[in-house]
């Protein structure tokens, strides 16, 4: 499941840049010599534009990288919610499990003609314990029997190869969380209220997405018996690197119905740091435009004539910082089996279009 999500994310995220506008990331510029008539130059420039569009197909637009980078940074924060903490498992001594989360900035990116402005994914293993086993009854005035500690972490790399395109997604996440039973739970396993819990901690998420292609494009145009040709070879690449830190402060409550189902909800505020950066290059050299009229030779053109150059340039660099403060609400449903918990959680930030969804499996004792 994680591999399928990573495959879609790598393609879709880098595809967020794609646009039909003329502001391409990789730009080709024809510089003809002074002997070509204006109508012919216009026709040749149109052919060069077609090749430029083909090279840029599925790659970033030069008009939107900063907005996309901001969306990627914020999505990274949202993807980490629910992975390293716990809200309704009722751990007595020990907990272990794993989860995966996705985040997205659902604001429509009009410049890139994309329905979203960023996406992120994270996963992790989690272990937790209730601190009642410590030889003290309190820590900083908090009762150890009401205090839980969780550690989470993961490092994972996924690579894909598709014809002339290859890509990779490198993920890592680490965190520590604390929860405290502020108001004691009431009821029983058939119908119970989980009380009110306070949560805080630290979350670090890092995502690196890369895509590489190998492209060879031939330009051929005929005019008045002459053939104009050039071969453009390039190996374009694009990379997005996201690193974020988040310190959440949350309050939650839950209800348990007929033992098997728990429903929980809460509010949170996050202090965030970090950014996303994008960069890329065409990795190409100047190509010679040749005219083959059968009347001579020219260096680099075989039996043709050197009548111009096609130069390449790239503009993919972008930066975006994470929103320093986010307020959000969250809710989840958990299936309770003997010593086993399966949950799905949704987070929604207030005042913007940031969302997150996480799911996981845990064993609580």
N, C-alpha and C positions, 0 to 999 in steps of 0.2 A: 504493500500500500504506500509506504513512504517513497519507494522508488518511482511509482507512478505519479505521485504528487510532485516530486522533484523534477521529473521529466517535463511535466506540464508547466511548472513554474519557470524553469530555465527558458523554455521556448516562449511562453506568454510574456514574461517580464521583459526579455530583450525585444520581443515583438511590440511592446508598448510604445517603443520609439517609432514604429512604422507609421508612415503618413503618405498621403497623396500630394502633399504640398511640394513646392519647388525647393524648400529649405532642407536639402539633403545633408546627411552627415558626411558622406563621401562625395566629393565634387570633382568633376572632370572639366577641364578648361582647354578648349581648342585655340591655339595661337597659329593662324595661317600666315604664310609669307605674303608679301604685298602683291603678288602676281595673280592671285585668284579673284575672279569676279565676285561681287557682293552676293548675287543670288546663289552661287555655288557655296559660298561660305555659310550662308543661312541654312542651306540644305544639309551641309556637313555637320553644323552645330546641332541640328535636329537629330541626326543619327547618333552623335555623341551623347545627347540628352537621353536617348532611349537606353543606351548602355549604362549611363549613370543611374537611371531608374531601376534597371535590373540589378545592379550591384547593391543598391540601397533597399531592395525589397526585403522586408522582414527585419531591417536594422533600424537603429534609432533615428529620430528626426532631430535636426540641429536646433530646432526652435524650443524644445521642451525638456532638455536633460535636467535642469535645475529643479523643475517642478516634480519630475519623476523621482529624482534623488530624495527630495523631501518626503514624498509618499512612501518610498522604500524604507526610509529611516523610521517613520512612524509605524509602518506595517510590521517592522521587525519587533518593535516594542509590544504591539498587540498580539503578535504570534506567540510571545512568551508567556502570556497570561494563562494561568490554570495549569501550567506544566509542573511547577516546582512547589506548589502549595496544596492544601487539602481543606475541604470545607464541610464534609459530611460523612467521612468514613468511620468516625468514632473509634479511632485507634486507642488501645489501652496501653500497649507496650511498644509495638514495633510495626512499621509499614514499609513495603517495598513495591515498586511498580514502574510503569513506563507510560509515556504519553506523547502526543504530537499536536501541534497547534499551527493554525494558519491565520494570517492577518491581511487586511486589505484596506486601501484607501479608495472608497467607492465614489469619490468625487469624479465626475466625468472630465476627462482631459480633452478639451475642445480642440486645442492646437494639434494634438496628435491623433484626433478622431478615435479616441480610445474610451471604453466605458468605465475604466478605472485609472487611478493615478499612481498605483504602487501595489506591491504584494510581497508577502514574506512567509516563511515557514520555519518552525523550530521543533525540536523534539528533545526528549531526555529521559534518563532513568532517575528515579527518585527513591531515597530511603529516608525514613523518619522515625523518631522515637519520642515517647512521652518521658519527661525528665523526673518522674516520680522515683526512679531508681537511684537518684543522687543522694548522697549522705546529708543533705540539707533540705529543709522544708521550704525555704524561700531563696530567691535570687533577685536582688534589687527590689525587694518588697513584693515580688510576684511568687505565688504558690507554685512549686515545681510540679505538683500533680495536675495543675491546669495549663502547664506550659509544654508546647510541642515544638520540636525543631526538625526541619527538613533540609536535606541536601540534594541537589539535582545536578546532572551534568551529562553531556553527550558530545561526541566528535564523530562526524560522518562525512564521507565524500562519495559523490555519485558522478559517474561519467557516462556520456552518451555519444554515439557516433551514428550519423545519418547521411549517407552518400558523401557529399563534399563538405558537410558541416559537422563539426564536433563541438561538444560543450561539456561543462562540468559545474557541479554545485558542491561547494565545500561549506559545511555547517559545523558550528560549535556553540555550545551554550553551557553556562555554569550559574549556579545560584545557591543562596541559602535563605530560608524563610523561617519565621517564627509565628506561632499562633497562640492566643491566650483565651481561655474560657472566661470571659468577663462576667457574663450572667449564666448561671448554671442551667443545664437542660432540665426539662420536666416531662412527665408522661412515661410511657413504656414503649416497647418495640412495636406494638400494634398501632399505636398512635402517640407520637411524641414530638415535643418541640425541642430543637437542638440548642436553645439558648442563644446568646449573642457572643460572637467571637471577634477578636481583634487580630489582624494580620499585618505583618511588615516583613521586610527582607531586602535582598539585593539580587538583581537579575542581569546577566551579561549575555548578549546574543551577537553572534558574528556570522555573516553570510557572504560568500564570494561566488559570483556567477560569471562564467566565461563562455564565449562562443567564438569559434574560429572557422573560417571558410577558405576554400581555394577556388579562385575564379579565373577563367580565361575567356575573354570576350573578343570576338573578331568584328571589326568594322569594315564593311564593303559597300561602296557606293559608285554607281556608274553615271557618267555625264558626258555627253557628246563623244562617245567612243572611248573615253578614258575611264580607267578604274582607279578609285581612291581606296586605299586600304590601310589598316593599322591593327595591331594585336595588343590588347590591353590585358596584362596579367597582374593579378593582385591576390593577396591573402589577408582580407580584412578580418579584424578581431574587435570584439567589444567586451568590456569587463565592468561589472558593478560590484563594489565592495561596501558592505554595510556593517557597522559596529555600533552597538547601542548599550547603554547602561540604564537601568531603571530601578528606582527605589519606591515600592508601593506602600501605601497605608490604606488598609481595607477594614470594613466592618461587615459581618455576614450573619445570617441566621438560616435555619433549616427546619423542615418538618419531615418526619418519617411516618409512612402510612403502610400498615400491614407488613411491617418489617422489610419487605422486598423493595420498596421504592422510597427514595429520599429526594426532596425538592429543596434547593437552596438558592438564595439570592443575596445580593449585597451591593455596596457602593465602595468605590475606590478613588484615590487620588494618587497620581504618579509623578515623581520628580525624575526627569529623563535627561540624559546626556548622550552625545554621539552624533554620527553623521553617516551619509552614504555618498560615495564618489563614483563617477562613471568616467571611463576613458576608452579610447580606441584608436586604431590606425588602419590605413588602407594597405600599407606595406607594398607599395608599387613604385616604379620608376617612370620617368618620362618616356612616352611612346612616340615613335616617328610616324607621321602621316605620309604615305607614299602615293605617287601618281604613276601608274604604269601605262605608258603610251607606246612602248616598244621602240623608243628612239634613244636609248642610252641607259646608263647605270649611275647609281648614286650610292655612296657608302651607307650601309644599313638598310637600303631599300631594294637590294637585288637589282633587277632590271628596271626599276622605277626611278622616280625622282623624289627627293625630300622636299615636300611642299608645306610642312608645318609640324608642330608638336602638340601632343596631348598631355597636359600636366595633371597631377592628382593632388588632392589635399583632403584632410580629415578634420571634422569638428564634432567630436563626441563628448568632450570633457564637460563634466557638470558636477555640482556639489549641492547637497541639501542637508540641513540640520534637523534633528528631531525636535518636535515641540517640547519645550522644557517642562511644561505642566499639562497633564491630561486628567480630566475627571471622567469617570465612567460608571456604568452600572453593569452588573453581571448576574446571570442566572444559570442554573444547571439542574440536570436530572441524573440521578444515580441509581443503578440497579444493585441491590444488596443481595449477594449470595453468601453462603457460609465461607467466611474468611476472604471473600472475593468481592471487589467493587468494580463496576464498569460505569463510567460517567461521560456525559457530553455537556460542555459549557459554552455559553455565548457571552461575549463582551461587546458593549457599544459605548464609544466615547461620546460625551456630550459636547454639542457645539460644532461638530464636524461629522464627516462621513467615515470615520475609522471604525472598523469592526474586527472581531477576532472570534475564532471557534477552536476549541480544543477538545480532545477526547483521549481516554486512556483506561488502563487496567491496573488495579492495585490490589495487593493482598494485605489485609490489616489484621493484627492480632492484639 
